[in-house]
Amino acid sequence: MTEPLISAATLVEALEGPQPPRLLDCRARLGEPDAGRRLWIEAHLPGSYHLDLDRDLAAAPGAGGRHPLPAPEAFTAVLQRLGITPDQPVVVYDDMGGQLAAARAWWMLACWAGHPDVRLLDGGVKAWLAAGGALREDGDPDGLPAPSRWRPTYRDAALAGVDEVAATQALTVDARIRERFRGEAEPVDPVAGHIPGAVCRPSADNLDAGGHFKRAEALARELPEADALIAYCGSGVTACHNVLAYAVAGRTLPRLFVGSWSEWITDPARPVATGD
């Protein structure tokens, strides 16, 4: 796996090089399923393609939570449609410091599908503009690259299922804000609280004031430590940001509980904790 982040200045150079990366625009707004594509059509990094959180990076909501993984064959079709191969570098970006669909796309490509060269644009759209990059506003929203034939070998060892989470001694790390973790507020799911024994590491804590990832040394000091770790959040999206933070810090990656809190609470027999 390559370095997980790329700076805007380095991306400018890479796009002018002999093997420019495939750019994937992963902007999204929770609760607004059409927002990501609308944002891409309005303005996007030149040469980028839209990757949709709800349609490309998740299956339909259900017993597996609000954003369960798509079936491997469905995600393979997405990768082939976008012309992605293991020899094609990929850069994903959003406008939330990677906290929404960009980190999820990084995890699905790098950790699950095993693509060897996937990086997230550190600082996202804001960093691109600050580096002198332009946004294209006249792209063809229906244009696609030549399709690929890549069929990844998916790494299910990167996942942790709900039954394993319930029985494991691994430390579960919750990426939601502290108010949701403590059960003081729950604007999305019908039950408030957290998985008993979990620790709270809000994904926003991985970023500095400018929306870039903190330095590796700082993340290494701050991230929870244990012999075995499982990352979760509300629905397996922002948890990927924490997994990415461990990669930036050079630490062993947590496994991802994709269904996260939204799957945990589908069974009322599973315990719920509140407070710190």
Secondary structure, DSSP 8 states (H G I E B T S, - for coil): ---SEE-HHHHHHHHTSSS--EEEE----TT-TTHHHHHHHH-B-TT-EE--TTTTS---SBTTBSS----HHHHHHHHHHTT--TTS-EEEE-SSTTTTHHHHHHIIIIIIS--S-EEEETTHHHHHHHTT---BSS--TT-------------GGGB--HHHHHH--SEEEE-S-HHHHHTS--SSSSS-SB-TT-EE--GGGGB-TTSSB--HHHHHHHS---SSEEEE-SSSSTHHHHHHHHHHHT----EE-SSHHHHHTTSTTS--B---
